[in-house]
């Protein structure tokens, strides 16, 4: 059996949360559902498919009255297909595939970065230089796989029908950094301006004048689900990618983004800054 994808793991985790909120052990839940404890565990581990009817039965047994949440979890049962990212299954870390899957299903996305342009807004040349400078040296084939994967991830911003709303808050340091030299940086800034003209994309900058601000020490990626309980935070860490979905964690990063919003330039002022930096190169 294949390992569960990130979305399947999240689905199982939501079933576990419903059970735990009901104050039931997996054994007790199995008894109420007339199934074995192992079957409950397999569902919560994302290892087996679960029908919409079974999810609604679980919600009833667990006395969950949040209909919007239940139906959002039900919707996750209807799509266990594996997307375009599966062609990279043996080529890239599974966490990168989970990120593409998360982006594909997200209602909207927000990113806050300090040292580089967010991946969904990177040009091919800019991304190539980023991969060339990776801490763990990548082979030419590895670089090519990561590069093509990153470009394909960006397709959610180009869809003719319902492109994903996307907001990027980028520190001035990332805008000024000459990744790949002046010409690569100039083309990257131009690309940011072009993308920010799209109705579903918002670009905002934080200037050096702001000084230290909440969240300035990390890059934060927030994916909005169909209901707030199904939001996800993704963080880049030294040991790899981390996905957070506990209620307290989601609340923390929603609050953090509110504080970041308070110090970021408005989109029009951000475009003025990017124009200024581009013409200085």
N, C-alpha and C positions, 0 to 999 in steps of 0.2 A: 504494500500500500504506500502511495506517495505521501510525503510529509504534507501536512495541511499548509495552505497559503496563509499569509497574514490576515486576510479577510475571514477565512474559515476559523482561524484561531480566535479572532475577535468575536465572531458569532458565538462560538462555544463559551468564551469568557462572559458574554452577556447573559447566556443561559445560567451560568454559575452564579452571577450576581443576583439574578432573580431568585434563585434557590436560597442563597445565603441571606438575602433580605427577608425571606419568609421564615428564616430561622430553622431551616431543615438541613440535615446531613444528606449526603448522596444516598445513603442506605434508606433513610426515611422517605426521600423522594421516590426512590425505586418502588418501595412498598405502596405508596399512594398511587403510583402510576401502573402498578402490576408489571413492572419490568425489573430486570436484575440491576444491582448497583453498578456493575461493569458497563452496562449500556448507558446509564446516566453519565458515568465518567467519560465514556467515549464521545458522547454528544458534546460534553463540556470541553473536551480536548480538540474539538473540530475534526475528529477522525472519521466521522460517519455523517452521511446526509440526514437531514431532519426535515420532514414535511411541514408545510404551513399549518396543517391541522394539528400536528404534534406540538408545534410552538404555541399555538393558542391553547391547547390542552394544558401544557406546562404553565402558561401564564395564569390560567384559571386555578390550577392546583396551588400555585404559589401566591394566589390572591393579589396579583398585580393589577391595579386599576388604571394604570397609565396606558390608555388605548393607543396613543400616538407612538409610544415607545414599542409596544407590542407589535404594532403593524410595521414599524421600521425594521424590527428584528425579523418579522415574517418575510419582508421583502428581500432580506439577505438569503433566504432559502431558495429563491427563484433563480439565482445566478451563481452556480458553482462552476461555470465554465472558466477556462484558463485563457487569459488574453494574450496579446502579442508578445508580452514580456516573457512568456514561457519558452520562447526560442532561445533565451539567454540562460536557461535554468542551469546548465552545466558550465557556463562561461563566467558568471558574475555571482557575487555573494547574494544569498537569498534575501537579505535585508533590502537590497536595491530593487529587487523584483517586488517585494512587499510595498515599497514606496510607490512604484508605478501603479500597482493595483489600488493603493489608497487614493492616489491622485485621480485615477480613472473614475472612481465612485464618489469622489468628494462633491459636495454641493457648492463649495467655494474654498479658496485657499488664501492663506496669508503667510508671508515670510518676512523675517527681520534678520538682516545680516550686517556684519561690521567689517569684514576683511575681504569679501569678494562679492561679485554680482550673483544673485540667486540663480540656481541651475536652469530653471525654466526660461530665464531671460538671457542666457549666455549665447554668444555667437559660437560658431564651430571653432574658430581660431582661438578665441578666449578659452573655451573649454579644453581644447587641445593642450594649451600651455599649462592649465591647472593640473591636468593629468600627468604631464611631463614632470611637474614639480612635486608629485605625490611623495609623502614621507617614505613609504615603501615603494621602491622603484618598480615601475610597471614595464613589462615587455611590450614591444610594438604591437603584437596582436591584442594584448590586454587593453592597451590604450585605445585601439580601434574599436574593440567591443564596447568599452565604456563610452566612447564618443558617440557611436551610433545609437546606443541605448539612451543617452541623454537627449539627443536630437529627437528621437521618437517619443520620448516623454512629453516634449513640447507640443505635440499634436493636439493636446486637449485645449490649447489656447487658440488653435486655428480651425476648430470644427465650425462648419457652416451653421449647423443647428446646435444651439445651446453651448457655445464655448464656455469653459469654466471660468467664473469670475475669479480674478487673481489680484491681490494687492501685495506689493513689495515695498518694504521700508528699508532703505539702504543707507548706511553711514557714508559720510563724505570721504572717509578713508578708502573705502572700496571703490568709489568713483574716481579718486585721484590715482590709485595704484596702477602703475604701468605694467600690466600683465601682458607679456609678449612684446613689449615695446610700444612706442607712441602710436604707430599706425593701427595695430590690433586694438589698442585702447580707444582710439578715436572711432573706429568702426563699432566697437562695443557700445560706446556712449550714443552714437547715432542710432544704433539698433534699439537702445532703451527708449529714446525719444519716439521712434517710429511705433514701438509697441505701446507706449503710454498714450498714444493717440487713439487706441482702440477703446471702445466704450466699456468693455468688460475688464480692462486692465488699469490699475491705479499704481502709479509710482510716486513714492514720497521719500524725501531724504532727511537725514539728521546731520546737522552741520557740526563742525568742530567747536563752534561757539557754545553749544549746549553743554559741553563737558561730559562728566560721568552721568549716566542715566540708567534707569532700571533695565536690566537685560543686556547691557552693553557688552558683557563678557562672553556672550554666546550667540550662536545662530539659532533661530527658532522658526519652526515650520508648523503651522496650525491648519489642519484639515477639518472643515465643517461637515458633519454628517447630516442626515435628514432630520434628526432631533439632537438637542445639545448633548444628551447622554452618549451619543455615538460619535462625538468629535474625537479627534486624535491629535496629539502633539508629537512631533518628531524632532529629535535633537541629534546633532553630530557630536560624538564623543570620541576620545582618543582611542577607545577600544572598538569603535564602530558606531552604528546607528542604533538609537534607542527610541521606542515607541511608547508613549504614555497615554493611558486612558482612564485611570482612576478618577473618580469625581473630584477629589481634593486637588489632584494635579491639573485637571482641566480648569477648575476655578482659578487656580494660581496663575495659569498662563493667560486666561481671559483677562484677569486683572492686570497682568503685566503688559499685555497689548494695549489696554486702556491707558496706561501710564506712558507707554511708548508713543501712542497717538498724540498725547498732549505736548510732546516736544518735537514732533516731526513737522517738516514744512508741508504746506498744502501742495497739491499736485502742480498748480501753476508756477509757484515759486521753485518747486523742484525742477521743472523743465527749464526755467531760467538758469538755475545753477548748472545743470548738465550742459546746456548750450555754452555757458561761459567756460566750463572746464574743457569742453571739446575744442573750442576755438583757441584755447591756450596751447594745445598740443602741436 
